[in-house]
Amino acid sequence: MNRSSEIRKIFSLLFVICICAALLLFYSLPVRGQKDISEEEQRTLQHVPFFSPADFFSGKYQKQAEDAVADQLLFSAEIKYGVKQAQNGLTAATAKLVQNRKNDVPAADQSGEEAAEKSAEKPHYTYTEVVADTAYKLDDSGYLVKKPVAPDQFVYTIYDPSMLRRVTFPKYLYFINTSVSVDFNDINKYDAFDYVKKMFPDMAGYAELTFGSFEEYKKYFYQTDHHWNYNGSYIGYTQIMRMMEGDSVILLKPLGIRIYDVVYNGSLSRDNLLKYSTEKFTVFDFAVPKYETWINDKKAVYGQRSRYVSSTECPDSTYSNHYGLYYGDDYAKVVYKFDNPNAENILILATSFSNAINELIASHYNETHVLDYRHYPQVYGEEIDAQTYMRKNHLSKLLIIGDLPSLGFQKDKK
């Protein structure tokens, strides 16, 4: 037997051992059972799906099975955590190396134009990449953000334009400026709101959450999350209600501020397993009238506020998604029913941004239906048709809430 044959046999044996180990890890499920939640990632896990011919031919079964393998594999969370931390370390080291090289370039090596440009520069923010194409640390502020993207780099077909044109009821659009639509080095570089209005014409009203500086941005958004915080979401609620019902509308006012003794690592931390946050999870208290909720047509309590008993009695895992736990998770459909028989019924099309203000808006109406385009087709087997849905459910106004990424698909990066 020659040397090459021996090497091939060794590699073949190692390959078989690896496959057996992977199968052993996965098929240990009957002994240890399937996990429901990943504590490390703070999300629900995909169970091994039951086989059905319909799901198989639609591809749904294969997708769920693939997710189940990744989620239920023994030590999968620990493996993901290790890989993610290694990736984060490599990205941070590369970013630091690149920055050091830029700082070490002698003035003599710069062109006259570059030197003049550098000397004329005002203090500016540096977007330091901490995860490839995902999260950036803004200087030493402790804030994780998304990089700004020009509004024309999105394709606004998330809500089919022809579907929206068919809607004969009053339509309203509320736009949320985030770090994606604003460059903190040049606050007026983009006018995303003006661009979005052109992409969503013929609305009965438009309004936006905006800010004129990074300091103002910090008042409205979480330190490590893309969502607005209690201040930003409340301003959004007031602007939305005045847009839809006029300046004389009687608004709910905060009774006080409640600060929970837990550090909130937002989505940009949780998705990348980065412990960057130092802020406490904070909310406003409101005296909201009693109401009932239906989640995907089943009567259920929306959100887990009952777990927030006191400032110290609340979910305190390092990566707990307090925004989702407190205000409510994302579903295809959530319906709010208040005892307002003389008020209108409305439809809201939104992603998780609306979760923080759904009940505040809904308190002004009799029924409020909230649909999320990301989940609706999977649950109901069809795309959202607002006109048909509103007629069927006797709704009289349509409200769309979103930022750039939840109103349009970003074009492929070159």
C-alpha positions as CSV (number, residue, x, y, z in Angstrom):
1,M,0.0,0.0,0.0
2,N,1.5,3.3,-1.0
3,R,1.6,6.5,1.0
4,S,-1.2,8.3,-0.9
5,S,-3.6,5.4,-0.3
6,E,-2.9,5.5,3.4
7,I,-3.6,9.2,3.5
8,R,-6.9,8.8,1.6
9,K,-7.9,6.0,4.1
10,I,-7.1,8.3,7.0
11,F,-9.1,11.2,5.6
12,S,-12.0,8.8,4.8
13,L,-12.0,7.5,8.4
14,L,-11.9,11.0,9.8
15,F,-14.8,12.0,7.6
16,V,-16.9,9.0,8.7
17,I,-16.1,9.8,12.3
18,C,-17.2,13.5,11.9
19,I,-20.4,12.4,10.2
20,C,-21.1,9.9,13.0
21,A,-20.4,12.5,15.6
22,A,-22.8,15.0,14.0
23,L,-25.5,12.3,13.7
24,L,-25.0,11.3,17.3
25,L,-25.3,14.9,18.4
26,F,-28.6,15.3,16.5
27,Y,-30.1,11.9,17.3
28,S,-29.5,12.3,21.0
29,L,-32.7,14.3,20.9
30,P,-35.0,11.4,22.0
31,V,-32.8,11.2,25.2
32,R,-32.4,14.9,26.0
33,G,-35.6,16.2,24.3
34,Q,-35.9,19.2,22.1
35,K,-35.2,22.7,23.4
36,D,-37.8,25.4,23.1
37,I,-35.6,28.5,23.7
38,S,-31.9,29.4,23.2
39,E,-30.8,31.3,26.3
40,E,-27.7,32.5,24.6
41,E,-29.6,33.9,21.6
42,Q,-32.9,34.6,23.4
43,R,-35.1,33.2,20.6
44,T,-37.4,30.3,20.1
45,L,-35.9,27.3,18.4
46,Q,-37.3,25.2,15.5
47,H,-38.5,21.8,16.5
48,V,-38.1,18.8,14.2
49,P,-41.1,19.1,11.9
50,F,-43.7,16.5,11.2
51,F,-43.7,15.2,7.7
52,S,-46.5,16.1,5.4
53,P,-46.6,15.8,1.5
54,A,-48.0,19.3,1.2
55,D,-45.1,20.8,3.2
56,F,-42.6,18.7,1.4
57,F,-43.6,19.7,-2.1
58,S,-43.9,23.4,-1.1
59,G,-40.4,23.3,0.4
60,K,-41.6,24.2,3.9
61,Y,-40.7,20.9,5.4
62,Q,-37.1,21.0,4.1
63,K,-36.6,24.6,5.4
64,Q,-37.9,23.6,8.9
65,A,-35.8,20.4,8.9
66,E,-32.7,22.4,8.0
67,D,-33.4,25.0,10.8
68,A,-34.1,22.2,13.3
69,V,-30.7,20.6,12.6
70,A,-29.0,23.9,13.3
71,D,-31.1,24.6,16.4
72,Q,-31.5,21.2,18.0
73,L,-27.9,19.9,17.5
74,L,-26.3,19.2,20.8
75,F,-24.0,22.0,21.8
76,S,-25.3,24.0,18.8
77,A,-25.6,27.2,20.8
78,E,-22.2,26.9,22.3
79,I,-20.7,26.2,18.8
80,K,-22.5,29.2,17.3
81,Y,-21.3,31.4,20.2
82,G,-17.7,30.3,19.7
83,V,-17.8,30.9,16.0
84,K,-19.5,34.2,16.4
85,Q,-17.0,35.4,19.0
86,A,-14.1,34.3,16.8
87,Q,-15.6,36.2,13.8
88,N,-16.2,39.3,15.9
89,G,-12.6,39.2,17.2
90,L,-11.2,38.9,13.7
91,T,-13.4,41.7,12.4
92,A,-12.5,44.0,15.2
93,A,-8.8,43.3,14.8
94,T,-8.9,43.9,11.1
95,A,-10.8,47.2,11.6
96,K,-8.2,48.3,14.1
97,L,-5.3,47.4,11.8
98,V,-6.9,49.3,8.9
99,Q,-7.4,52.4,11.1
100,N,-3.9,52.2,12.4
101,R,-2.5,52.1,8.9
102,K,-4.6,55.2,7.9
103,N,-3.3,57.0,11.0
104,D,0.3,56.1,10.2
105,V,0.4,57.5,6.6
106,P,2.9,60.3,6.7
107,A,1.7,63.7,5.5
108,A,4.4,63.7,2.8
109,D,2.8,60.6,1.3
110,Q,-0.6,62.4,0.9
111,S,-1.5,64.4,-2.2
112,G,-1.9,68.1,-1.9
113,E,-5.7,67.7,-2.3
114,E,-5.8,64.9,0.4
115,A,-3.8,67.0,2.8
116,A,-6.0,70.1,2.3
117,E,-9.1,67.9,2.7
118,K,-7.7,66.4,6.0
119,S,-6.8,69.8,7.5
120,A,-10.2,71.2,6.6
121,E,-12.0,68.3,8.2
122,K,-14.2,69.0,11.2
123,P,-14.6,66.5,14.1
124,H,-16.5,63.6,12.7
125,Y,-17.8,60.2,13.7
126,T,-16.0,57.0,12.8
127,Y,-18.1,54.0,11.9
128,T,-16.0,51.1,13.3
129,E,-17.0,47.8,11.9
130,V,-17.6,45.2,14.7
131,V,-19.4,42.6,12.6
132,A,-19.0,42.4,8.8
133,D,-21.8,44.3,7.0
134,T,-24.0,44.2,10.1
135,A,-23.1,46.4,13.1
136,Y,-20.9,49.4,13.5
137,K,-19.7,51.1,16.7
138,L,-20.0,54.9,16.5
139,D,-16.7,56.2,17.9
140,D,-16.5,55.6,21.6
141,S,-20.1,56.5,22.3
142,G,-21.1,52.9,23.1
143,Y,-23.7,53.0,20.4
144,L,-24.0,50.2,17.9
145,V,-25.7,51.4,14.7
146,K,-26.3,50.4,11.1
147,K,-24.4,52.4,8.4
148,P,-26.3,55.0,6.4
149,V,-27.7,54.0,3.0
150,A,-29.0,56.3,0.3
151,P,-32.8,56.0,0.0
152,D,-32.6,55.3,-3.7
153,Q,-30.7,52.1,-2.9
154,F,-34.0,50.5,-1.8
155,V,-36.7,49.0,-4.0
156,Y,-40.0,49.9,-2.5
157,T,-42.0,46.8,-3.3
158,I,-42.5,45.3,0.2
159,Y,-46.0,46.7,0.0
160,D,-47.0,46.1,-3.6
161,P,-47.5,49.6,-5.1
162,S,-50.5,48.4,-7.2
163,M,-52.1,46.9,-4.1
164,L,-51.8,50.2,-2.3
165,R,-53.2,52.1,-5.2
166,R,-56.3,50.0,-5.1
167,V,-57.0,51.0,-1.5
168,T,-60.0,53.5,-1.6
169,F,-59.8,54.2,2.2
170,P,-57.8,57.1,3.7
171,K,-54.1,56.0,3.8
172,Y,-51.4,57.4,6.1
173,L,-47.6,56.9,6.2
174,Y,-45.4,57.4,9.2
175,F,-41.7,57.3,8.5
176,I,-39.0,56.6,11.1
177,N,-35.6,58.0,10.4
178,T,-32.9,55.7,11.9
179,S,-29.1,55.4,11.5
180,V,-29.8,53.8,8.1
181,S,-31.3,57.0,6.7
182,V,-29.1,59.6,8.4
183,D,-25.3,60.0,8.1
184,F,-24.1,61.5,11.4
185,N,-21.2,63.1,9.6
186,D,-23.5,65.0,7.3
187,I,-27.0,65.2,8.8
188,N,-28.5,66.7,5.7
189,K,-26.8,64.3,3.2
190,Y,-30.1,62.4,2.5
191,D,-33.7,63.4,2.5
192,A,-35.1,60.0,3.0
193,F,-38.6,61.2,4.0
194,D,-39.0,63.2,0.8
195,Y,-37.9,60.2,-1.3
196,V,-40.2,57.8,0.5
197,K,-43.2,60.1,0.0
198,K,-42.6,59.9,-3.7
199,M,-42.5,56.1,-3.5
200,F,-45.7,56.1,-1.5
201,P,-47.9,58.7,-3.3
202,D,-51.5,59.7,-2.7
203,M,-51.5,59.4,1.1
204,A,-54.0,61.4,3.1
205,G,-51.2,62.3,5.5
206,Y,-47.4,62.0,6.1
207,A,-45.3,62.4,9.2
208,E,-41.8,61.5,10.3
209,L,-39.6,61.0,13.4
210,T,-36.5,62.9,12.7
211,F,-33.5,64.3,14.5
212,G,-30.9,66.9,13.8
213,S,-27.8,65.4,15.5
214,F,-26.3,62.3,17.0
215,E,-27.0,63.7,20.4
216,E,-30.7,64.0,19.6
217,Y,-30.7,60.5,18.0
218,K,-29.5,59.1,21.4
219,K,-32.6,60.4,23.0
220,Y,-34.9,58.4,20.8
221,F,-33.1,55.1,20.2
222,Y,-31.6,52.3,22.2
223,Q,-27.9,52.1,22.6
224,T,-27.6,48.7,20.9
225,D,-30.9,48.2,19.2
226,H,-32.4,49.4,15.9
227,H,-35.8,50.1,17.5
228,W,-36.9,53.4,19.1
229,N,-36.9,53.6,22.9
230,Y,-39.7,54.8,25.2
231,N,-39.0,58.5,24.2
232,G,-38.9,57.9,20.5
233,S,-41.9,55.6,20.4
234,Y,-44.0,58.0,22.4
235,I,-43.2,60.9,20.1
236,G,-44.1,58.6,17.2
237,Y,-47.5,57.9,18.8
238,T,-48.3,61.6,19.3
239,Q,-47.3,62.5,15.7
240,I,-49.3,59.6,14.3
241,M,-52.5,60.4,16.1
242,R,-52.3,64.1,15.2
243,M,-51.6,63.1,11.6
244,M,-54.7,60.8,11.5
245,E,-57.1,62.7,13.8
246,G,-55.9,66.3,13.9
247,D,-54.3,68.5,16.6
248,S,-57.3,68.4,18.9
249,V,-57.0,64.6,19.5
250,I,-56.8,63.8,23.2
251,L,-53.6,61.9,23.7
252,L,-52.6,59.4,26.4
253,K,-50.0,60.9,28.7
254,P,-47.3,59.1,30.6
255,L,-48.0,58.6,34.3
256,G,-44.3,58.2,35.0
257,I,-41.1,56.4,34.0
258,R,-40.2,52.9,35.1
259,I,-36.6,51.8,35.0
260,Y,-35.8,48.1,35.3
261,D,-32.6,47.0,36.9
262,V,-31.4,45.1,33.9
263,V,-29.0,46.0,31.1
264,Y,-30.7,45.9,27.7
265,N,-28.5,44.4,25.0
266,G,-30.5,45.2,21.9
267,S,-30.8,43.3,18.6
268,L,-27.4,44.5,17.3
269,S,-25.8,43.0,20.4
270,R,-28.0,39.9,20.5
271,D,-27.7,39.0,16.9
272,N,-23.9,39.1,17.2
273,L,-23.4,38.1,20.8
274,L,-21.8,41.4,21.7
275,K,-22.1,42.8,25.3
276,Y,-21.8,46.5,24.4
277,S,-24.8,47.9,26.2
278,T,-24.7,49.8,29.5
279,E,-28.3,51.2,29.6
280,K,-31.1,50.0,31.7
281,F,-34.4,48.9,30.1
282,T,-36.8,51.9,30.6
283,V,-40.5,52.4,29.8
284,F,-43.3,54.9,30.3
285,D,-46.3,53.9,32.4
286,F,-49.8,54.6,30.9
287,A,-53.4,54.3,32.1
288,V,-54.6,52.4,29.1
289,P,-58.3,51.3,29.2
290,K,-58.9,47.6,29.3
291,Y,-58.8,45.7,26.0
292,E,-58.5,42.2,24.5
293,T,-56.1,40.9,21.9
294,W,-56.3,38.1,19.3
295,I,-53.0,36.7,17.9
296,N,-53.4,35.0,14.6
297,D,-57.1,34.7,15.2
298,K,-56.7,33.2,18.7
299,K,-57.6,35.1,21.8
300,A,-54.4,35.6,23.8
301,V,-52.4,38.1,25.8
302,Y,-50.0,40.0,23.7
303,G,-46.6,40.7,25.3
304,Q,-45.2,39.5,28.5
305,R,-45.5,42.5,30.7
306,S,-46.7,40.3,33.6
307,R,-43.0,39.2,33.9
308,Y,-42.0,42.8,34.7
309,V,-43.3,42.7,38.3
310,S,-40.9,45.3,39.8
311,S,-37.6,46.9,38.9
312,T,-35.8,43.8,40.1
313,E,-38.4,41.1,39.2
314,C,-38.0,40.8,35.5
315,P,-36.2,38.7,32.8
316,D,-32.5,39.3,33.4
317,S,-30.7,37.1,31.0
318,T,-27.7,38.8,29.4
319,Y,-29.4,38.8,25.9
320,S,-33.0,39.1,26.9
321,N,-35.0,40.8,24.2
322,H,-36.8,43.2,26.5
323,Y,-38.3,45.2,23.6
324,G,-40.0,42.0,22.3
325,L,-40.8,40.6,25.7
326,Y,-42.4,43.7,27.1
327,Y,-44.1,45.2,24.1
328,G,-44.9,42.0,22.3
329,D,-43.3,39.7,19.7
330,D,-43.8,39.7,15.9
331,Y,-46.8,37.9,14.5
332,A,-48.7,37.8,11.2
333,K,-51.8,39.4,12.8
334,V,-52.6,41.0,16.1
335,V,-56.1,42.4,16.7
336,Y,-56.9,44.9,19.5
337,K,-60.5,45.3,20.7
338,F,-61.4,48.2,22.9
339,D,-64.8,49.1,24.2
340,N,-65.2,52.1,21.8
341,P,-68.4,51.2,19.8
342,N,-68.6,54.7,18.3
343,A,-65.0,54.8,17.2
344,E,-63.6,53.6,13.8
345,N,-61.8,50.4,13.1
346,I,-58.3,50.7,11.4
347,L,-55.6,48.7,9.8
348,I,-51.9,49.0,10.6
349,L,-49.2,47.6,8.3
350,A,-45.9,47.5,10.1
351,T,-43.0,45.5,11.5
352,S,-41.8,45.4,15.1
353,F,-41.5,49.2,15.2
354,S,-45.2,49.4,15.9
355,N,-45.1,46.9,18.8
356,A,-44.3,49.7,21.3
357,I,-47.2,51.9,20.3
358,N,-49.9,49.5,19.1
359,E,-52.0,49.7,22.2
360,L,-51.6,53.4,22.5
361,I,-52.9,53.9,18.9
362,A,-55.5,51.2,19.3
363,S,-57.0,52.9,22.5
364,H,-58.4,55.6,20.2
365,Y,-60.4,53.1,18.1
366,N,-62.8,50.3,18.4
367,E,-60.8,47.6,16.6
368,T,-57.2,47.8,15.4
369,H,-55.8,45.2,13.1
370,V,-51.9,45.0,12.9
371,L,-50.5,42.9,10.0
372,D,-46.8,42.1,9.5
373,Y,-45.9,41.3,5.9
374,R,-42.9,39.2,7.0
375,H,-45.2,36.6,8.6
376,Y,-48.6,37.0,7.0
377,P,-48.0,34.9,3.8
378,Q,-46.6,32.0,5.8
379,V,-49.5,31.9,8.3
380,Y,-52.4,32.8,5.9
381,G,-51.0,31.5,2.6
382,E,-51.5,34.7,0.7
383,E,-50.0,38.2,0.3
384,I,-51.6,41.1,2.1
385,D,-54.4,42.7,0.1
386,A,-55.3,45.8,2.1
387,Q,-58.4,46.8,0.2
388,T,-60.0,43.3,0.4
389,Y,-58.9,42.9,4.1
390,M,-60.4,46.3,5.1
391,R,-63.7,45.6,3.4
392,K,-64.0,42.2,4.9
393,N,-63.2,43.4,8.4
394,H,-65.1,46.8,8.2
395,L,-61.9,48.9,8.6
396,S,-61.9,52.6,7.5
397,K,-58.3,53.8,7.7
398,L,-54.9,52.4,6.8
399,L,-51.7,53.3,8.5
400,I,-48.2,52.3,7.4
401,I,-45.3,52.6,9.8
402,G,-41.7,51.9,8.9
403,D,-38.1,52.9,8.4
404,L,-36.1,52.4,5.2
405,P,-35.4,48.6,5.6
406,S,-39.0,47.9,6.5
407,L,-40.5,49.9,3.6
408,G,-38.1,48.6,0.9
409,F,-35.7,45.9,0.0
410,Q,-32.1,47.0,-0.2
411,K,-30.5,46.5,-3.6
412,D,-27.6,44.1,-3.9
413,K,-24.3,45.5,-2.8
414,K,-21.7,45.7,-5.5
